[in-house]
Amino acid sequence: MKDMQAHLEKLQIQLAECEMIRDLATDPKKRELFSKLAEHFRALAGEIEKAMAERMSPTFLGRKTHEPFPSEEEP
């Protein structure tokens, strides 16, 4: 879990740097490139956050405890 947290922090730094470069860029192509890179890093960070949240959620018999148990009446 520590490695995931460290990777998430690196991605967040890269995201912030891309956004800063994008905002300072005067060339439209560079602005677009760093905007795309920022979106990519944001998506990667979101996936890591999601994976970390799934690891932290309590489970019982392979099911999340807050999920309703399936009814036997449903097909």
N, C-alpha and C positions, 0 to 999 in steps of 0.2 A: 504494500500500500504506500510505503514511503517513496518508492520509485515512481509510482503514478503521480503522487503529489509533487515530486520534484519536476517531472516532465510537464505537468500542468503549469507550474510556475514559470518554466522556461517558455512555454507557448504563450502565456499571458504577457511576458516581457516582449517576445517577438511581435505579438499582436500590437502592443502599445507602440513599439518602434516603427512598425509599418504604418500605423495610423499617423504618427508624427511626421514621417517622411512624406506620406501622401499629402498631408496638410501643408507642408512646406514646399512641395514640388511645384515648379512653374510649368514644366513640360506636361501637356495633357496625357501623353503616353505613359510617362512615369507615374503620374497621378493615378491612372487607371490600373497600372500594374500593381502598385502598392495597395490599392483598394482591394484588388482581387486577392492578393497575398493576405491581407488582414482578414478578409472573409474566410479564407481557407484556414488560417490559424484559429479563428473564432469557432469554426465548425469542429476542428480537431479538439480544441479545449472542451467544447460541449460534449463530445463523445467521451472524453476521459472523465468529465464530471458525472456523466450518466453512468459509466461503468463503476465509478467509485460509489455512487449512491446505491447501485444494485448490490454491490458487495456489502454495504453497511446495513441493508434492509434485513430485518429478521425473517427467518424462514422456518417452517416446520414441515417435515416430510417432503422437502423440495418445493413447497408452495409458500408464497408470501403470506404472512399471517393476516394481513388486512384484506386479502382476497376472499370473497365468499366461496364456500365449498359448493361444488356443483350438485344440483338437485338430481335425484335418481329419476324424477318424473320427466325431466326434459329429454328429448330424443338425442 
